[in-house]
């Protein structure tokens, strides 16, 4: 009798746990599926920093934590904001310099595309490194925090060669090496640059530098020669950066409302706006191409 009662208790507890789990899943689905509320005449604030991941965090648990910005989420947010009548303006906040340059260029291209909407887009820099400024220069106006420098220093790459250290401890690197321009193994097999390794590094740096200069020149309405000269004389104190025409003004973030027209004071953050479905704004409709 006692055993039967124990079995019944266990079954009841299992059913109760299943019911609670089902209710929890329904609640999570409703919370995740409900789109954010965006007030009219809002300003969209987009933080662009970190590594700019390629994919969103997976799993239900990840929905309850602030997801880091991805390339796609930032690009899509700008694409949606361009046609969203509720969004009157955009503030870009580049917050670091850790992403691959290809990702930064894709986000910058999205900023340039957004400007076709004629909505104001401004950049606010708490730190002015090469990557943050490259993004900011695409915006209509660039504001720099009064206590931050503009570290415009140009391009460089650094290589690590371990062969000398390995020789000292009697270790011989046995690494497959195919082709002069396949340089991954050079870290272990060489003491310094080979001619082809140096040629490749200089070519990549030069190409990236030229794109960097061209982007800043177009964004800040200067000639490429002027931008090269400015880079050669960097970095800059805040006041010097403004006198050089690299930034438009110095301001703390809470002073932006007094300096530019950026909506009505209502703010929507990109971490919320990324959940707005493009289809609700008339985007991503019609025939599609699927790649399998």
N, C-alpha and C positions, 0 to 999 in steps of 0.2 A: 504493500500500500504506500509506504514511504517512498519506494523507488518510483512508483507510478506518479506520485505527486511531484517528485523531483524532475521527472521527464516533462511533465506538463509545465513546470516553472521554466525549464530550459527552453521549451518550444515557444512559450509566451515571450520570453526575453529576446529570442531570435526574431520573432515576428515584430516585436517592438523596435528592435534595432533596424530591421528592414524598413519599417514605416518611417522612422526618424531619418534614415538615409535618403529615402525617396523624397521626403519633404525638403531635406537639405539640398538635394540635387535640383529640385524644382526651383527653390529659392535662388540657387546659384545661377541657373539658366535664365531666370528672369532678371537677375542683377546684371549678368553679363550681356544679355541680349537687348536690354533697354538702352536706347541711344542717349547720349548726353543732351542736356537741355542747353541750347545756345540762344542767348538773348539777342534781340535785334541791336544793330549798331555796335557789335562787340569787336574787341581787339583780340586777335589770335596771337598768343605768345608761344614761340617754338624755340626750345632749347636744343641746340645742335652741338653735341660733344661726345667725348669718349671714342670708342672704336667704331661707332655706327655699324652695328651688327647687320647681317644680311637677313636674319629671320627672327620672328617673334618668339618669346619664351613659350615652351609647350606646357600643356597640363592645366588642370583647373586651378591648382594652387597659385600658379603664376598670374592668374587674373586678379588676385587680391593685392599684388605688389606692383609698384610703379615700374613699368617695363622701360628699359633703356631705349632711346631713339634708334630706329633702324633707318637705313637708306630709304626703303620703300615707305615707311610710315611718314617720314618727313616730306618726301616727294608727293605722296598722295594727299597729305594735309594741305600743301600749297595748291595742288590741283583742285581740291574741293573748295578751298577758301576763295579761289579766283571766281567761282560761279555762285558761291553761297551768299545770298542777299543779306543774311544776318551778320556776316563778317565784313566790317567796314575797313579794317586795316590789319597789318601784321607786323609784329616785332620779332626779329630774329636775334637770338642770344647765343652766339658761338661761345662755348664754354670750355674749350680745350683743344689740344692738338695731338691726337693719338690715332686718327683714322688714316687709312691708305688714301693717297691723293686722288685715286680714281673715284672713290666714294665722295670725297669733298667736291670734286668737279661735277658729279651728277647732281648733288644738292644745289650747287651754284647755278647749274643750267636750269633747274626747276625755279629758282628765284628769278632768273631772267625771264623765264616763260610767264611767271606770275605777274610780272610788271605789265604785261600786255592787257591785264584787266583794268589798268589805270587806278587801282586801289593803292594807297600809300603803303610802302613796306620799308621799315627802318631797321637798322642794326644797332644793337647796344653791346659794347665790348667792356667786360670787366678785366679782360687781359687781351692785349693786341699782338699775338704771335702771328707767324706767317699764315697758317691755315685759317685761324679765326678772321684775320683781316682780309684774306682772299675771298672768303664767304661774304663778309660785311661789305666789301667794295661793290658787290652786285646790287646792293640796296639803294633806295633813293637818297637816304641820308645815313651817316655813320656817326654815332655818339660814343665817346670814350669816357670811362670813369676818370674823374680828375686825379685820382691817386695811382692810375695804371700807366705803364709805359707802352709804347708801340714798338714791339721788338721785331722790326722789319729788317731781316738779316740775309735773305736770299736762300739759295739751295746748297746743300752739301750732303754727302753720304759718307758713311764710315764703315770700314771693313775690319774684321777681326781675323788675324792669321796666327795660328797656333803651332806651326811647324817648329819654330825655334824652341818653344817650351817642351814640345814632345821629344825633340832630340835630346834635351838635357836629362830627361828621365828615361831615355832609352826606349821610347815607344815609336814604332814605325807605322804610319797610317796606310793601311792597305785598302784603298778606295777605288772603285770603278770610276773612270773618267773618260767620257766620250765627247770629243769635240772641244776645240779651243775656247768656245764661248759658253760652254757648260761649266759654270764657275762655282757651283755649290760645294764641290769637294776641295776647292782652293783654301778654304778655311783651315783644313787639316794638312794639306800637302805643300803649301807655299809659305814663304817667309814674308812676302810682300806681293804687290800687284804683278801679274804677268802683263805683257803688252796688250793682249786681247782683253783681259779683265779691265784694265785701265781704260781702254778704248770704249768698252761697253758702258762702264760707269759714267764716264764723261759724257757720252752721247745721251744717256738717260737723264742725267742732271741738266744738261743743256736744253733738251727738249722740254722738260718740266719747267725750267726757269723761263723759257720763252713763253710758255702758256701762262705762267704766273704773271709775268710782266704785261702781256697782252690783256689779261683779264682786269688787272688793276688799272691799266691805262684807259680801257673802255669804261670801267665803272666810275673812275674819278675824273674823267674828261681831261686826260693828259696825254702827251705823246709818249711813246715807248721809251724814247731817249730820256725824257724827264723822269720816268719811273725808274729806269736803271740807275740814274744818278741819285735818286732818293734812296734806293736800296743800298747803294754804296756808302751812303752817309748815315745809315741806320745803326743802332736803334734810336728812338726818339722819346724825349720827355713829352708829357701830354700837351703842353703849350706849343712845343716845337712841331708836333704832329699836326696841330690845328693850323699853325702858320704855314706849314708846307702844303696845306690843302689835302692832306691824307684823311683827316676826319673833319666833320662839319662843326662839331661843338663838343664841349666837355660837360658832363652832367652825371648826376647820380640817377639811378633808375626811377626813383619817385619824383624826379623833376621832369620826366619826359612829357607828361601831360601839359606842362606849361610851355614847352618849347615846340612841340609839334601837335598837330591834330591827329590823334590816334583813337578814334571812336569816342564813345560816351563814358569811358571809365569802366565799362563792363569788360571783364577779361575772361577768356576761355583758354585753358592750357592745352598744349598739344597732346598731352597724355590722355585727356578726355576727348579732344576733337578727333583723334585718330580712330575713335569708335563710331564716328558718323559714317553711315553706309553711303558710298558714292551713288548708289541707285536712287537714294532719296533726294539727290540734287540733280537728277537727270543724266548722270554719268554712267558709263559702263553698260549701256543698254544696246540692244540690237545684236546682230550676228557676232559670234566670237570664234576665235581660232584657238584650238586646244593643242598643246604639244605633249605628246606621250613619249 
